[in-house]
C-alpha cells in the first residue's frame, strides 16, 4: 500500500512537469542531520528527492531539477570545519588527515590560533596559516565551490526549492518537511554522532582579531550567505524565515 502511495505521488509530480529535488550537501552546515532525516522519510515526499554527498554543485544541477541546501555563518562554519578535521571526522566518520592537514594541525591547535595566524607579525607564521587554510578539508572549500558566485546563484533562483540555515536548523527542517508533505513524525537526529556535532567542551571561542581575519578571508562567502538570506526574505516560496 505504501509503495502504491509513493508511486502515485511521484506520478502526479511528473504529470505536473516537476523535476526531481536534489539535496546539495554543503559541508559543515547541518547537512549530516538533514541527510539522515530525509533519508528515512523521503519515500513519503510529494516529490522525488535525490540525496547527494558533497559532490553535487548547484552549478551542476540538471535543468528542471530543484535544489535544497543549508548554509551557515562562514565564521562559525570555519570553526566547525577546523575541529571536525582535527578529530578526523570522528566519531561518525574516520577520515585520516592528508599530509597538508597533518602539518597544519601540528602547527595550530585551536581554531583561534589558526585564524590569528593570518595576521601574525611573523611572515613565516602568516604563510603557515595561509597554507593551513588552503590545506584543511572543509576549511578550504568556500561556498563558491558549490555556487560559483552571487550572479550564478541569482540566475537560477527558479531552481531553488528551499534554503535553510544551520542557525535555525530545527525550525527550517520542519518548514521543509511540511513543504515536501513528509509526516510530522520526521525529526532531526538527537544523537551527537548521527548529527555529526562537535563534542561538548570544544573551544569554539574566537577573539576579535581572529574574527576580523576570517571575515576578510571568507568575504565572498559572506556576500553569498547574505544574498541567500535576502532571497529567503524576498521569496516566501523558498520556505525559510
N, C-alpha and C positions, 0 to 999 in steps of 0.2 A: 504493500500500500504506500509506504514511504517513498519507494523508488518511483512509483507512478506519479505521486505528487511532484517530486523533483523534476521528472521528465516534462510534466505539464507546465510547470513554472518556466522552465527553460524554453519550451516550445513557444510560449506566449511572448517571452522576451525576444526570441529570434523573429517571430512574426512581426513584432513591433519595430524591427530594424535595429535593435540594440545589440552592440557587440559585447565581448567579454569585459569584465572588470579585472584589472591586474593590480595586485598588491605589490608596490615597489618598496622594498625594504631598505630604507636609508639607515645606515649603521648608527647605533647608539642614540636612537630617538624613541625607544619603547617598542620597536618593531618586533622583538622576540616575543613579548607578551601578546601583542596583537596577532602575530602569526599563529601562535598557539591557539588562541580563542577562535580565530577564523577557520583554522584547520579542522577544529572539532565540529563547527556548526555551519560551514559554508554550503554543505549539501542542502540546507533548507533555505538558502538565499533565493530571492526572486530573480537574480541574475547570476550567471556562472562566474565564479571568482577563481582566478589563477594566481596562486601564491608563489612569489619569487623570493630567492635569496637576494644577495646584494648585487647580483649580476645584471639585472634589467635596469636600464636607464630610462628616464622619461623620454629622452630624445630617440630611443629605440622603439617606443610604443607603436604598435601597428595602428594604422589609420582606422578609426571607427571603434577602437577599444578605448576604455577609460581607465584612469589610474586612481588608486587610493595610496596616499603616502602620509607619513607623520614627520614632523620636523621638531627641532629643539633649539633653544637659545645656543648659539655657537660656542660661547664660553663654557656653558655647562656641558655641552656635548664634548668639548675638548677634555674636560676633567674626567668624564665618564670613560672616554676613549683611552686616556692615559692609564687609568687604573685597571681597566679591562685587559689591556695588553700587558700591563705589569704582572697580572695574575695569569697571563697566557690563556685568557678566556675561561679559566676555571671558576666555579665547579661545573658549569653547564657544558662547556667545551674544553678541549685540551689541544690548543694550537701553539706549538712551541715558537719561541722567538726566532726570527731570522737574524742574520749577522748584524744588520743595522740596529735592530731592536735591542739585541744583547749589549751592544756598545752604548746605546742611548741610556738604557736602564742602569748600566754600571756608572754612568756619569750623573744622572739626575734621578733622585729617589722619590720626589714628590712632584705633583703637577705644578705646584707653585715654584719650585726650583727651576723647572724647565721654562716656564713662562717668564720668570725673571731673567733667566739667562739670555733671552732675546735682546735685552738692553744692557747687558753687563758691560762694565768699563773695559774688561779684558777682551780683546778681539778674538782670542782663541776660544774663550767660553761662549761668546756670541756665535762663532762658527759652529761649535759643537751643538749649541741649542738649535740652530737652523737645520743642521744635519739630522737631529733627532726629530724635529717637526716634520721633516720630509721622509723619515725612515720608519716611524711608528705607524702601524696599520690603524686605520680609522682617523687618527690624528692627521694623517697625510691625504685624507680623502675628503675634499671640500664638497659642498653642495653642488658646485659647478660640475662635478663628475657625473651627477645624475641629471642635472637640469640645464647645463651649459651656462646660461645667464638669464637675466630678467626678461630680455626680449624674446628669447626662445620659449620661455615658460608662458609668457603672455600670448604668444602666437597660437598656443594650443589650449587655451582656457576651456574650450568645449570638451577637451579630452580629459579633464579633471573631474572625477566623481566626488572625491572627498579629500580635504586637507585636515589633518588633525595635528595636535601639538602635545608633546610629551608633558608639558607643564600642567595639562588638564586631561591626562590620558584617559582616566576612567569615564569622565563626562563625555569626551569626544567619542570613545568607543561605544558608549550607549547610544549616541546620536547615529553613529554609523550602523550599528546593529538594527536600529529602528528603520533607517532608510533602506536597508537590504531586506527587511522583513524577517530577520532572524529572531527566534523566540527570546523573550526577556530572560530566560534561564541562562543565556550565554553570558559568561563573565570572564574578565581577565584573570589570569592565574594569581593566586596569593603567594604561592611558593616562591622563595627568593631565587631558587635555581631555575625553575621554569621561566620566570620573568627575566632572568639574567641580570639581576640587580647586584650592585656592589654590596659587600657585607657591611654591617654596622661597624662603626669605628674608622672607616676610611676617611682620611684627611682631605676633605674637598675644599678647604679654605684657600682663598687667593687674596694676596694683598693688592692694594691699588695699582702698583707698578705692573704686577703680573696681569691684572685685568686690562690695563691700557695696552700692553703689548699684544695680548690676544685679540683685542678689538681691532688693532691695526692689522694683525696677521690675517684675520678672518673678515676683513672689511667687506669683501664681495659676498661672503656667506650672510653677513648681517643684512645687506641690501636685499638679498633674495628672501631671507626669512621674513623681513618686514613687508616685502611685497606680497608674500603669501598671506600674512596677517591682513593686509589691505584687501586682498581678493576675497577672503572669507567674510570680512565685514561688508563688502560691496555685493557679494553674490550669496544670498542665503541658501541657494541650492547646494552649495559646497558643504554645508552641514555643520561647520564649526561655529564657534562664537568668539 
